[in-house]
Amino acid sequence: MAEPRVAKTHVEVRRSARRRRMVSAYREGDTVVVLLPARMSKGEEEHWVAEMLSRLQRSETRRRSPARTSDAALLTRCEELSGRYLDNDAEPTSVRWVPPMRTRWASCTPTEGTIRVSERLRDVPSWVLDYVLVHELAHLRVPGHGKDFWELVHRYPKSERAMGYLEGISAAAGLGIGVEE
């Protein structure tokens, strides 16, 4: 299993005289920024940095899908999603992680029942990965991107939100990967 991201990160502590009690932390690239009141002692700083790293790690771990651990776990997740959103009527023969694709997040070959998911999606929140899997599972029932296809995809309640997320990371990274509807 992969090591948590927090273990490899650089920590930057920012103190503020305006900050009275609240301590917070967020990720800025590969750096974790911890915001502290200026009056805190070095000992308190050490305690709160460790505490905030732990909280951030727990939060990020909760968002990760277990499907990202292996191809078998990805297939199991597809089976769960097919049952929940597609009446158990989309059964892939295989689902696997593949090296990053240049123009897609994932792809499906309906005639073979295979789904390939880009490694770029290993670090997205679980609800985004679930959307991509539902999208590809829907292709097993409806090959194109017509009205029937989108009706199936929109059974997944976070589809619009996930599409926006994917468009955002594509734009931010300059990938040019779109989500068409």
TIRO-2110 file (N, C-alpha, C; in Angstrom, 1 decimal):
// TIRO-2110
0.8, -1.2, 0.0, N, 1, A
0.0, 0.0, 0.0, CA, 1, A
0.9, 1.2, 0.0, C, 1, A
0.4, 2.3, -0.7, N, 2, A
1.2, 3.5, -0.8, CA, 2, A
1.3, 4.2, 0.6, C, 2, A
2.4, 4.9, 0.7, N, 3, A
2.7, 5.7, 1.9, CA, 3, A
1.8, 6.9, 1.9, C, 3, A
1.2, 7.4, 3.0, N, 4, A
0.4, 8.6, 3.0, CA, 4, A
1.2, 9.8, 2.5, C, 4, A
0.5, 10.6, 1.8, N, 5, A
1.2, 11.8, 1.2, CA, 5, A
1.8, 12.7, 2.3, C, 5, A
1.2, 12.8, 3.4, N, 6, A
1.7, 13.7, 4.5, CA, 6, A
3.1, 13.4, 4.9, C, 6, A
3.5, 12.1, 4.8, N, 7, A
4.8, 11.6, 5.3, CA, 7, A
5.9, 12.2, 4.4, C, 7, A
5.6, 12.6, 3.2, N, 8, A
6.7, 13.1, 2.3, CA, 8, A
6.6, 14.6, 2.2, C, 8, A
5.8, 15.3, 2.9, N, 9, A
5.6, 16.7, 2.6, CA, 9, A
6.5, 17.6, 3.5, C, 9, A
6.6, 18.8, 3.0, N, 10, A
7.4, 19.8, 3.7, CA, 10, A
6.3, 20.6, 4.5, C, 10, A
6.6, 21.0, 5.7, N, 11, A
5.7, 21.8, 6.6, CA, 11, A
6.2, 23.2, 6.7, C, 11, A
5.3, 24.1, 6.5, N, 12, A
5.6, 25.6, 6.6, CA, 12, A
4.6, 26.1, 7.7, C, 12, A
5.2, 26.7, 8.7, N, 13, A
4.4, 27.3, 9.8, CA, 13, A
4.3, 28.8, 9.6, C, 13, A
3.1, 29.3, 9.6, N, 14, A
2.8, 30.7, 9.5, CA, 14, A
2.1, 31.2, 10.8, C, 14, A
2.7, 32.2, 11.4, N, 15, A
2.2, 32.7, 12.6, CA, 15, A
1.5, 34.1, 12.3, C, 15, A
0.4, 34.3, 13.1, N, 16, A
-0.3, 35.6, 12.9, CA, 16, A
-0.6, 36.2, 14.2, C, 16, A
-0.4, 37.5, 14.4, N, 17, A
-0.8, 38.2, 15.6, CA, 17, A
-2.3, 38.3, 15.7, C, 17, A
-2.9, 38.4, 14.5, N, 18, A
-4.4, 38.5, 14.5, CA, 18, A
-5.1, 37.2, 14.9, C, 18, A
-4.4, 36.1, 14.7, N, 19, A
-5.0, 34.8, 15.1, CA, 19, A
-4.9, 34.6, 16.6, C, 19, A
-6.0, 34.4, 17.2, N, 20, A
-6.0, 34.2, 18.7, CA, 20, A
-5.9, 32.8, 19.2, C, 20, A
-6.8, 31.9, 18.7, N, 21, A
-6.9, 30.6, 19.3, CA, 21, A
-6.8, 29.5, 18.2, C, 21, A
-7.5, 29.8, 17.1, N, 22, A
-7.7, 28.8, 16.1, CA, 22, A
-6.4, 28.4, 15.4, C, 22, A
-6.2, 27.1, 15.2, N, 23, A
-5.1, 26.5, 14.5, CA, 23, A
-5.7, 25.8, 13.2, C, 23, A
-5.1, 26.0, 12.1, N, 24, A
-5.6, 25.3, 10.9, CA, 24, A
-4.5, 24.9, 10.0, C, 24, A
-4.8, 24.0, 9.0, N, 25, A
-3.8, 23.5, 8.1, CA, 25, A
-4.4, 23.2, 6.8, C, 25, A
-3.6, 23.4, 5.7, N, 26, A
-4.1, 23.1, 4.4, CA, 26, A
-2.9, 22.7, 3.5, C, 26, A
-3.2, 22.0, 2.4, N, 27, A
-2.1, 21.6, 1.5, CA, 27, A
-2.0, 22.7, 0.4, C, 27, A
-0.7, 23.0, 0.2, N, 28, A
-0.4, 24.0, -0.9, CA, 28, A
0.7, 23.3, -1.7, C, 28, A
0.3, 22.6, -2.8, N, 29, A
1.2, 21.8, -3.5, CA, 29, A
1.7, 20.6, -2.7, C, 29, A
3.0, 20.5, -2.6, N, 30, A
3.6, 19.4, -1.7, CA, 30, A
3.9, 19.9, -0.3, C, 30, A
3.5, 21.1, 0.0, N, 31, A
3.7, 21.7, 1.3, CA, 31, A
2.5, 21.8, 2.1, C, 31, A
2.6, 21.4, 3.4, N, 32, A
1.4, 21.6, 4.3, CA, 32, A
1.7, 22.9, 5.1, C, 32, A
0.7, 23.8, 5.0, N, 33, A
0.8, 25.1, 5.7, CA, 33, A
0.0, 25.0, 6.9, C, 33, A
0.6, 25.3, 8.1, N, 34, A
0.0, 25.3, 9.4, CA, 34, A
-0.1, 26.7, 9.9, C, 34, A
-1.3, 27.2, 10.2, N, 35, A
-1.5, 28.5, 10.6, CA, 35, A
-1.7, 28.5, 12.1, C, 35, A
-0.9, 29.3, 12.8, N, 36, A
-0.9, 29.3, 14.3, CA, 36, A
-1.0, 30.8, 14.8, C, 36, A
-1.5, 30.9, 16.1, N, 37, A
-1.4, 32.3, 16.7, CA, 37, A
0.1, 32.6, 17.0, C, 37, A
0.5, 33.8, 16.9, N, 38, A
1.9, 34.2, 17.1, CA, 38, A
2.3, 34.0, 18.5, C, 38, A
1.4, 34.0, 19.5, N, 39, A
1.8, 33.9, 20.9, CA, 39, A
2.2, 32.4, 21.3, C, 39, A
1.9, 31.4, 20.5, N, 40, A
2.2, 30.0, 20.9, CA, 40, A
3.7, 29.8, 21.1, C, 40, A
4.0, 28.9, 22.1, N, 41, A
5.3, 28.6, 22.4, CA, 41, A
5.8, 27.5, 21.4, C, 41, A
7.1, 27.3, 21.3, N, 42, A
7.7, 26.3, 20.4, CA, 42, A
7.1, 24.9, 20.7, C, 42, A
6.9, 24.6, 22.0, N, 43, A
6.3, 23.3, 22.4, CA, 43, A
4.9, 23.1, 21.9, C, 43, A
4.1, 24.2, 22.0, N, 44, A
2.8, 24.2, 21.5, CA, 44, A
2.8, 24.1, 20.0, C, 44, A
3.7, 24.8, 19.4, N, 45, A
3.8, 24.7, 17.9, CA, 45, A
4.1, 23.2, 17.5, C, 45, A
5.0, 22.6, 18.1, N, 46, A
5.3, 21.2, 17.8, CA, 46, A
4.1, 20.3, 18.0, C, 46, A
3.4, 20.5, 19.1, N, 47, A
2.2, 19.7, 19.3, CA, 47, A
1.2, 19.9, 18.2, C, 47, A
0.9, 21.2, 17.9, N, 48, A
-0.1, 21.5, 16.9, CA, 48, A
0.3, 21.1, 15.5, C, 48, A
1.5, 21.2, 15.1, N, 49, A
2.0, 20.8, 13.8, CA, 49, A
1.7, 19.3, 13.7, C, 49, A
2.1, 18.5, 14.7, N, 50, A
1.9, 17.0, 14.6, CA, 50, A
0.4, 16.7, 14.6, C, 50, A
-0.4, 17.4, 15.4, N, 51, A
-1.8, 17.2, 15.4, CA, 51, A
-2.5, 17.5, 14.1, C, 51, A
-2.1, 18.7, 13.5, N, 52, A
-2.7, 19.1, 12.2, CA, 52, A
-2.3, 18.1, 11.0, C, 52, A
-1.0, 17.7, 11.1, N, 53, A
-0.6, 16.7, 10.1, CA, 53, A
-1.4, 15.4, 10.2, C, 53, A
-1.7, 15.0, 11.4, N, 54, A
-2.5, 13.8, 11.6, CA, 54, A
-3.9, 14.0, 11.2, C, 54, A
-4.5, 15.1, 11.5, N, 55, A
-5.9, 15.4, 11.0, CA, 55, A
-6.0, 15.5, 9.5, C, 55, A
-5.0, 16.1, 8.9, N, 56, A
-5.0, 16.2, 7.4, CA, 56, A
-4.9, 14.9, 6.8, C, 56, A
-4.0, 14.0, 7.3, N, 57, A
-3.8, 12.7, 6.8, CA, 57, A
-5.1, 11.9, 6.9, C, 57, A
-5.8, 12.0, 8.1, N, 58, A
-7.1, 11.3, 8.3, CA, 58, A
-8.1, 11.7, 7.3, C, 58, A
-8.2, 13.1, 7.1, N, 59, A
-9.1, 13.6, 6.2, CA, 59, A
-8.9, 13.1, 4.7, C, 59, A
-7.6, 13.2, 4.3, N, 60, A
-7.3, 12.7, 3.0, CA, 60, A
-7.5, 11.2, 2.8, C, 60, A
-7.2, 10.5, 3.8, N, 61, A
-7.4, 9.0, 3.7, CA, 61, A
-8.9, 8.7, 3.6, C, 61, A
-9.7, 9.4, 4.3, N, 62, A
-11.2, 9.2, 4.2, CA, 62, A
-11.7, 9.4, 2.8, C, 62, A
-11.1, 10.4, 2.1, N, 63, A
-11.6, 10.7, 0.8, CA, 63, A
-11.1, 9.7, -0.3, C, 63, A
-10.0, 9.0, 0.0, N, 64, A
-9.5, 8.0, -0.9, CA, 64, A
-10.4, 6.8, -1.1, C, 64, A
-10.6, 6.4, -2.3, N, 65, A
-11.4, 5.2, -2.5, CA, 65, A
-10.5, 4.0, -2.4, C, 65, A
-11.0, 2.9, -1.8, N, 66, A
-10.2, 1.7, -1.7, CA, 66, A
-10.0, 1.1, -3.1, C, 66, A
-10.8, 1.5, -4.1, N, 67, A
-10.6, 1.0, -5.5, CA, 67, A
-9.2, 1.4, -6.0, C, 67, A
-8.6, 2.3, -5.5, N, 68, A
-7.3, 2.8, -6.1, CA, 68, A
-6.1, 1.8, -5.7, C, 68, A
-6.4, 0.8, -4.9, N, 69, A
-5.3, -0.1, -4.4, CA, 69, A
-4.9, -1.1, -5.5, C, 69, A
-5.9, -1.6, -6.3, N, 70, A
-5.5, -2.6, -7.3, CA, 70, A
-6.6, -2.7, -8.3, C, 70, A
-6.3, -3.5, -9.4, N, 71, A
-7.3, -3.7, -10.5, CA, 71, A
-8.5, -4.5, -9.9, C, 71, A
-8.2, -5.5, -9.0, N, 72, A
-9.3, -6.3, -8.4, CA, 72, A
-10.2, -5.4, -7.6, C, 72, A
-9.6, -4.5, -6.8, N, 73, A
-10.5, -3.6, -6.0, CA, 73, A
-11.3, -2.7, -6.9, C, 73, A
-10.7, -2.3, -8.1, N, 74, A
-11.4, -1.4, -9.1, CA, 74, A
-12.6, -2.2, -9.6, C, 74, A
-12.4, -3.5, -9.9, N, 75, A
-13.5, -4.3, -10.5, CA, 75, A
-14.6, -4.5, -9.4, C, 75, A
-14.2, -4.7, -8.2, N, 76, A
-15.2, -4.8, -7.1, CA, 76, A
-16.0, -3.5, -7.0, C, 76, A
-15.3, -2.4, -7.0, N, 77, A
-16.1, -1.1, -6.9, CA, 77, A
-17.0, -1.0, -8.1, C, 77, A
-16.6, -1.4, -9.3, N, 78, A
-17.5, -1.3, -10.5, CA, 78, A
-18.8, -2.2, -10.2, C, 78, A
-18.6, -3.3, -9.7, N, 79, A
-19.7, -4.2, -9.4, CA, 79, A
-20.7, -3.5, -8.4, C, 79, A
-20.1, -2.9, -7.4, N, 80, A
-21.0, -2.2, -6.4, CA, 80, A
-21.7, -1.0, -7.1, C, 80, A
-21.0, -0.2, -7.9, N, 81, A
-21.7, 0.9, -8.6, CA, 81, A
-22.7, 0.4, -9.6, C, 81, A
-22.5, -0.7, -10.3, N, 82, A
-23.4, -1.2, -11.2, CA, 82, A
-24.7, -1.6, -10.5, C, 82, A
-24.6, -2.2, -9.4, N, 83, A
-25.7, -2.6, -8.6, CA, 83, A
-26.5, -1.4, -8.1, C, 83, A
-25.8, -0.4, -7.6, N, 84, A
-26.4, 0.8, -7.0, CA, 84, A
-27.1, 1.7, -8.0, C, 84, A
-26.4, 1.9, -9.2, N, 85, A
-26.9, 2.9, -10.1, CA, 85, A
-27.4, 2.4, -11.5, C, 85, A
-27.0, 1.2, -11.8, N, 86, A
-27.3, 0.7, -13.2, CA, 86, A
-28.0, -0.7, -13.2, C, 86, A
-28.8, -0.9, -12.1, N, 87, A
-29.6, -2.1, -12.0, CA, 87, A
-28.8, -3.4, -12.2, C, 87, A
-27.6, -3.5, -11.8, N, 88, A
-26.7, -4.6, -12.0, CA, 88, A
-26.6, -5.1, -13.5, C, 88, A
-26.8, -4.1, -14.4, N, 89, A
-26.9, -4.4, -15.8, CA, 89, A
-25.7, -4.0, -16.6, C, 89, A
-24.6, -3.7, -15.9, N, 90, A
-23.3, -3.3, -16.5, CA, 90, A
-22.2, -4.1, -15.9, C, 90, A
-21.8, -5.2, -16.5, N, 91, A
-20.8, -6.1, -15.9, CA, 91, A
-19.6, -6.1, -16.8, C, 91, A
-18.5, -5.4, -16.4, N, 92, A
-17.3, -5.5, -17.2, CA, 92, A
-16.6, -6.8, -17.0, C, 92, A
-15.9, -7.2, -18.1, N, 93, A
-15.1, -8.4, -18.0, CA, 93, A
-13.7, -8.1, -17.3, C, 93, A
-13.3, -6.9, -17.4, N, 94, A
-12.1, -6.5, -16.7, CA, 94, A
-12.1, -5.0, -16.6, C, 94, A
-11.4, -4.5, -15.5, N, 95, A
-11.2, -3.1, -15.2, CA, 95, A
-9.8, -3.0, -14.7, C, 95, A
-9.0, -2.1, -15.3, N, 96, A
-7.6, -2.0, -14.8, CA, 96, A
-7.1, -0.5, -14.9, C, 96, A
-6.1, -0.3, -14.1, N, 97, A
-5.4, 1.0, -14.1, CA, 97, A
-4.4, 0.9, -15.2, C, 97, A
-4.3, 2.0, -16.0, N, 98, A
-3.4, 2.1, -17.1, CA, 98, A
-2.5, 3.4, -16.9, C, 98, A
-1.4, 3.5, -17.6, N, 99, A
-0.6, 4.7, -17.5, CA, 99, A
-1.4, 5.9, -18.0, C, 99, A
-1.1, 7.1, -17.6, N, 100, A
-1.9, 8.3, -17.9, CA, 100, A
-2.2, 8.4, -19.4, C, 100, A
-3.5, 8.6, -19.7, N, 101, A
-3.9, 8.8, -21.1, CA, 101, A
-3.7, 10.2, -21.4, C, 101, A
-3.5, 10.5, -22.7, N, 102, A
-3.3, 11.9, -23.1, CA, 102, A
-4.6, 12.7, -23.2, C, 102, A
-5.7, 12.1, -23.7, N, 103, A
-6.9, 12.8, -24.0, CA, 103, A
-8.1, 12.3, -23.2, C, 103, A
-8.0, 11.4, -22.3, N, 104, A
-9.1, 10.8, -21.6, CA, 104, A
-8.8, 10.5, -20.1, C, 104, A
-9.8, 10.4, -19.3, N, 105, A
-9.7, 10.0, -18.0, CA, 105, A
-9.8, 8.5, -17.9, C, 105, A
-10.6, 7.9, -18.8, N, 106, A
-10.8, 6.4, -18.8, CA, 106, A
-11.3, 6.1, -20.2, C, 106, A
-11.4, 4.8, -20.5, N, 107, A
-12.0, 4.4, -21.8, CA, 107, A
-12.6, 3.0, -21.6, C, 107, A
-13.5, 2.7, -22.5, N, 108, A
-14.3, 1.5, -22.4, CA, 108, A
-14.4, 0.9, -23.8, C, 108, A
-14.3, -0.4, -23.9, N, 109, A
-14.5, -1.2, -25.2, CA, 109, A
-15.7, -2.0, -24.9, C, 109, A
-16.9, -1.5, -25.3, N, 110, A
-18.2, -2.2, -25.0, CA, 110, A
-18.2, -3.7, -25.5, C, 110, A
-17.7, -3.9, -26.7, N, 111, A
-17.7, -5.2, -27.3, CA, 111, A
-17.0, -6.2, -26.6, C, 111, A
-15.9, -5.8, -25.9, N, 112, A
-15.1, -6.7, -25.1, CA, 112, A
-15.5, -6.6, -23.6, C, 112, A
-16.2, -5.6, -23.2, N, 113, A
-16.5, -5.4, -21.8, CA, 113, A
-15.4, -4.9, -20.9, C, 113, A
-14.4, -4.3, -21.5, N, 114, A
-13.2, -3.9, -20.8, CA, 114, A
-13.2, -2.4, -20.5, C, 114, A
-12.7, -2.0, -19.3, N, 115, A
-12.6, -0.6, -18.9, CA, 115, A
-11.2, -0.4, -18.5, C, 115, A
-10.6, 0.8, -18.9, N, 116, A
-9.3, 1.2, -18.5, CA, 116, A
-9.4, 2.6, -17.9, C, 116, A
-8.7, 2.7, -16.8, N, 117, A
-8.8, 3.9, -16.0, CA, 117, A
-7.4, 4.5, -15.9, C, 117, A
-7.3, 5.8, -16.2, N, 118, A
-6.0, 6.5, -16.2, CA, 118, A
-5.4, 6.6, -14.7, C, 118, A
-4.2, 6.4, -14.6, N, 119, A
-3.5, 6.5, -13.3, CA, 119, A
-3.6, 7.9, -12.8, C, 119, A
-3.9, 8.9, -13.6, N, 120, A
-4.1, 10.3, -13.2, CA, 120, A
-5.2, 10.4, -12.1, C, 120, A
-6.1, 9.4, -12.1, N, 121, A
-7.3, 9.4, -11.2, CA, 121, A
-7.0, 8.7, -9.8, C, 121, A
-5.8, 8.3, -9.6, N, 122, A
-5.5, 7.6, -8.3, CA, 122, A
-5.6, 8.5, -7.1, C, 122, A
-5.4, 9.8, -7.3, N, 123, A
-5.4, 10.7, -6.2, CA, 123, A
-6.6, 11.6, -6.1, C, 123, A
-7.6, 11.4, -7.0, N, 124, A
-8.8, 12.2, -6.9, CA, 124, A
-9.7, 11.7, -5.8, C, 124, A
-10.6, 12.5, -5.3, N, 125, A
-11.6, 12.0, -4.2, CA, 125, A
-12.4, 10.8, -4.8, C, 125, A
-12.8, 10.0, -3.8, N, 126, A
-13.5, 8.8, -4.2, CA, 126, A
-14.8, 9.0, -5.0, C, 126, A
-15.5, 10.1, -4.8, N, 127, A
-16.7, 10.4, -5.5, CA, 127, A
-16.4, 10.8, -6.9, C, 127, A
-15.2, 11.3, -7.2, N, 128, A
-14.9, 11.6, -8.6, CA, 128, A
-14.5, 10.3, -9.4, C, 128, A
-13.8, 9.4, -8.7, N, 129, A
-13.5, 8.1, -9.3, CA, 129, A
-14.7, 7.3, -9.6, C, 129, A
-15.7, 7.4, -8.6, N, 130, A
-16.9, 6.7, -8.8, CA, 130, A
-17.7, 7.2, -10.0, C, 130, A
-17.7, 8.5, -10.2, N, 131, A
-18.3, 9.1, -11.4, CA, 131, A
-17.7, 8.5, -12.7, C, 131, A
-16.4, 8.5, -12.7, N, 132, A
-15.7, 8.0, -13.9, CA, 132, A
-16.1, 6.5, -14.2, C, 132, A
-16.1, 5.8, -13.1, N, 133, A
-16.5, 4.4, -13.2, CA, 133, A
-17.9, 4.2, -13.7, C, 133, A
-18.9, 5.0, -13.1, N, 134, A
-20.3, 4.9, -13.6, CA, 134, A
-20.4, 5.3, -15.1, C, 134, A
-19.6, 6.3, -15.5, N, 135, A
-19.6, 6.8, -16.9, CA, 135, A
-19.2, 5.6, -17.8, C, 135, A
-18.1, 5.0, -17.4, N, 136, A
-17.6, 3.9, -18.3, CA, 136, A
-18.5, 2.7, -18.2, C, 136, A
-19.1, 2.4, -17.1, N, 137, A
-20.1, 1.3, -16.9, CA, 137, A
-21.3, 1.6, -17.8, C, 137, A
-21.7, 2.8, -17.9, N, 138, A
-22.9, 3.2, -18.7, CA, 138, A
-22.6, 2.9, -20.2, C, 138, A
-21.3, 3.0, -20.6, N, 139, A
-20.9, 2.7, -22.0, CA, 139, A
-21.1, 1.2, -22.3, C, 139, A
-21.1, 0.4, -21.3, N, 140, A
-21.4, -1.1, -21.5, CA, 140, A
-22.8, -1.3, -21.9, C, 140, A
-23.7, -0.4, -21.5, N, 141, A
-25.1, -0.5, -21.9, CA, 141, A
-25.4, 0.4, -23.2, C, 141, A
-24.8, 1.6, -23.2, N, 142, A
-25.1, 2.5, -24.3, CA, 142, A
-23.7, 3.0, -24.8, C, 142, A
-23.3, 2.5, -26.0, N, 143, A
-21.9, 2.9, -26.5, CA, 143, A
-21.6, 4.4, -26.7, C, 143, A
-22.5, 5.1, -27.2, N, 144, A
-22.2, 6.6, -27.5, CA, 144, A
-22.5, 7.5, -26.3, C, 144, A
-22.6, 8.8, -26.6, N, 145, A
-22.8, 9.8, -25.6, CA, 145, A
-24.2, 10.5, -25.9, C, 145, A
-25.2, 9.7, -26.3, N, 146, A
-26.5, 10.2, -26.5, CA, 146, A
-27.3, 10.4, -25.3, C, 146, A
-28.6, 10.8, -25.5, N, 147, A
-29.5, 11.1, -24.3, CA, 147, A
-29.6, 9.9, -23.4, C, 147, A
-29.8, 8.7, -23.9, N, 148, A
-30.0, 7.5, -23.1, CA, 148, A
-28.7, 7.3, -22.2, C, 148, A
-27.6, 7.5, -22.8, N, 149, A
-26.3, 7.3, -22.1, CA, 149, A
-26.3, 8.3, -20.9, C, 149, A
-26.6, 9.6, -21.1, N, 150, A
-26.5, 10.6, -20.1, CA, 150, A
-27.5, 10.4, -19.0, C, 150, A
-28.7, 9.8, -19.4, N, 151, A
-29.7, 9.5, -18.3, CA, 151, A
-29.1, 8.4, -17.4, C, 151, A
-28.4, 7.5, -17.9, N, 152, A
-27.8, 6.5, -17.0, CA, 152, A
-26.7, 7.1, -16.1, C, 152, A
-25.9, 7.9, -16.7, N, 153, A
-24.8, 8.5, -16.0, CA, 153, A
-25.3, 9.4, -14.8, C, 153, A
-26.4, 10.1, -15.1, N, 154, A
-26.9, 11.1, -14.1, CA, 154, A
-27.7, 10.4, -13.0, C, 154, A
-27.8, 9.1, -13.0, N, 155, A
-28.3, 8.4, -11.9, CA, 155, A
-27.3, 8.5, -10.7, C, 155, A
-26.0, 8.7, -11.1, N, 156, A
-25.0, 8.9, -10.0, CA, 156, A
-25.2, 10.4, -9.5, C, 156, A
-25.6, 10.6, -8.3, N, 157, A
-26.0, 11.9, -7.8, CA, 157, A
-24.9, 13.0, -7.8, C, 157, A
-23.6, 12.6, -7.9, N, 158, A
-22.6, 13.6, -7.9, CA, 158, A
-22.0, 13.8, -9.3, C, 158, A
-22.7, 13.4, -10.3, N, 159, A
-22.1, 13.4, -11.7, CA, 159, A
-21.7, 14.8, -12.1, C, 159, A
-22.6, 15.8, -11.9, N, 160, A
-22.3, 17.2, -12.3, CA, 160, A
-21.1, 17.7, -11.6, C, 160, A
-21.1, 17.5, -10.3, N, 161, A
-20.0, 18.0, -9.4, CA, 161, A
-18.7, 17.3, -9.8, C, 161, A
-18.7, 16.1, -10.1, N, 162, A
-17.5, 15.4, -10.5, CA, 162, A
-17.0, 15.8, -11.9, C, 162, A
-17.9, 16.1, -12.8, N, 163, A
-17.5, 16.6, -14.1, CA, 163, A
-16.8, 18.0, -14.0, C, 163, A
-17.4, 18.8, -13.1, N, 164, A
-16.7, 20.1, -12.8, CA, 164, A
-15.4, 19.9, -12.2, C, 164, A
-15.2, 19.0, -11.3, N, 165, A
-13.9, 18.7, -10.7, CA, 165, A
-12.9, 18.3, -11.7, C, 165, A
-13.3, 17.4, -12.6, N, 166, A
-12.4, 16.9, -13.6, CA, 166, A
-12.0, 18.0, -14.6, C, 166, A
-13.0, 18.8, -15.0, N, 167, A
-12.7, 20.0, -15.9, CA, 167, A
-11.7, 20.9, -15.2, C, 167, A
-11.9, 21.1, -13.9, N, 168, A
-11.0, 22.0, -13.2, CA, 168, A
-9.6, 21.5, -13.1, C, 168, A
-9.4, 20.2, -12.8, N, 169, A
-8.0, 19.8, -12.7, CA, 169, A
-7.4, 19.7, -14.1, C, 169, A
-8.2, 19.4, -15.1, N, 170, A
-7.6, 19.4, -16.5, CA, 170, A
-7.2, 20.8, -16.9, C, 170, A
-8.0, 21.8, -16.6, N, 171, A
-7.6, 23.2, -16.9, CA, 171, A
-6.4, 23.6, -16.1, C, 171, A
-6.4, 23.3, -14.8, N, 172, A
-5.2, 23.7, -13.9, CA, 172, A
-3.9, 23.1, -14.4, C, 172, A
-4.0, 21.9, -14.8, N, 173, A
-2.8, 21.2, -15.2, CA, 173, A
-2.5, 21.3, -16.7, C, 173, A
-3.4, 22.0, -17.4, N, 174, A
-3.2, 22.2, -18.9, CA, 174, A
-3.2, 20.9, -19.7, C, 174, A
-4.1, 20.0, -19.2, N, 175, A
-4.2, 18.7, -19.9, CA, 175, A
-5.0, 18.7, -21.1, C, 175, A
-6.0, 19.5, -21.2, N, 176, A
-6.9, 19.6, -22.3, CA, 176, A
-7.9, 18.4, -22.4, C, 176, A
-8.1, 17.7, -21.2, N, 177, A
-9.0, 16.6, -21.2, CA, 177, A
-10.4, 17.2, -20.8, C, 177, A
-11.4, 17.0, -21.7, N, 178, A
-12.7, 17.5, -21.5, CA, 178, A
-13.7, 16.5, -21.0, C, 178, A
-14.8, 17.0, -20.5, N, 179, A
-15.9, 16.1, -20.2, CA, 179, A
-17.1, 16.6, -21.0, C, 179, A
-17.5, 15.8, -22.0, N, 180, A
-18.5, 16.3, -23.0, CA, 180, A
-19.9, 15.8, -22.5, C, 180, A
-20.9, 16.7, -22.8, N, 181, A
-22.3, 16.3, -22.5, CA, 181, A
-23.1, 16.8, -23.6, C, 181, A
END
